[in-house]
Amino acid sequence: MALIKKILTKIWLIDNRTAYPETFKQELDFQCGRMLTFASLITFSWLTYIPIDLQLHPDKPLIIAIRIGFPIFGISLYLSRFTKTLEGKNLLLLTIYGGYMAVSNAVLTGLTAGDPAYIGGYLFILTLLAVGPLQRRWAYLILYSSVTTFFITSYLSGIREIKTHNFYSLNDLFCVTFIVSCFIHILNNTRYTSWYKSRQAQIGEEIIRIQKIYSESLERTVQERTYELEIERNNLKLRNEVMENDLKMAKHIHEQLMPVDKPADYIFSLYKPMEMVGGDFYDFIKFRDNHKIGIFLSDVSGHGLAAAFITSMIKTIILQSGEKKLDPAELLKFINEILCDQIGGNFVTAFYAIYDIKTREIIFSNAGHNPPYIISDGSIHQLKGYKTIPLAIINNSTLEEKNKIFKNTVSTLPAGCKMLLYTDGFSECQPLNGKGPSFEDSNLHELLFANRHHSSDLFITNIYNRLIAHRGCDSFEDDVCLICVDVA
């Protein structure tokens, strides 16, 4: 059984394909290739009829010639498959073969005047046209050309009337022609449907295979990306931990820059950075004269580590300023000359004052900072005095040329008043939802006046609580720094 199957496979009679061609014409070509070997071999069977032909029609040598031509044509057609010109053109070869066999048998049968002994073989050939995997239009052309050739040959052979013994044969010919015509149409449609379904199934399987490959590839990609993201996440977590530790260290350092204790009972301060570290800075400077104290307040543009780093620079500069601390304007000049072109485009507003407790006299210099509020029983106003541009924008020589250099202002504070120094994070604070006035525009004067008789620490505490209420939370958009001085 295995041997037979192997032999049949060799002569292309078994279809064990898993892939199907893209067009129906290519499918017919494949099926023609399977049949061509078998069709070529059966032409040798016509040689067995030659002895009978010699007995029935010894006067017609053309019949013998046609019989001998069948196997010659068949083997020639088979061998032509292996030539370069006709290689892979099985549909064309089988169409030529079918046309030759149908027309030759029509001539052979016509020469015998439709002899019943020959008509059966002719009808068999016509039946094969329905079975053969030819294109429908060519199958019809071969069928009708063959039948037409039969009648023409019969007529040329001298047949002018249909005899009784040929009537049934001709009737069979008409019936077979009609049936073959129908079957050509039916079998062609059947082949097309079979090919189309197989092709669609193959396409479906290919789509499934591609989807499977894509899914597997996508899954691998997702797994690889997930692994990469996990590594990235761990690296980010590590970096965040390092940054958080750095911020904690920076916060600790920044806190050390600020005064730890109150310099005197009459002064109280509060500092609330918007982030872990901020850009506001204040300091109290003590002198040999115990009745004098220096109050320095600054606000660096920007926030975060950069601003905190600049505040540390300011602290260092103040520590190195020596006798310049005795003169507010000179100290601001000294700071400006060092910071100019050194802090990457940032600038610093600053206010430095030396307050004399005994005389209530204050000498101050203002570099673009908000002037302090003076709150007394009679009025609330901002301390008037000379104010110029912030630090680190223009060097001192240019400021001199433009008459914008830092200058001192001397003023005597009213007895029993309060002086409130602040940064703009306090005055410009807005509600969290962004709807509403700034804190400075929301009855700040009434608030300051209402708390004027409280001690400096309670004064600051009450104002800060109202600031939180105005904001809606204790998280601000800018650093907040407040310093209150009770003037005796």
Order of alpha helices (4+ residues) and beta strands (2+ residues): alpha-alpha-alpha-alpha-alpha-alpha-alpha-alpha-beta-beta-beta-alpha-alpha-beta-beta-beta-beta-beta-alpha-beta-beta-alpha-alpha-alpha-beta
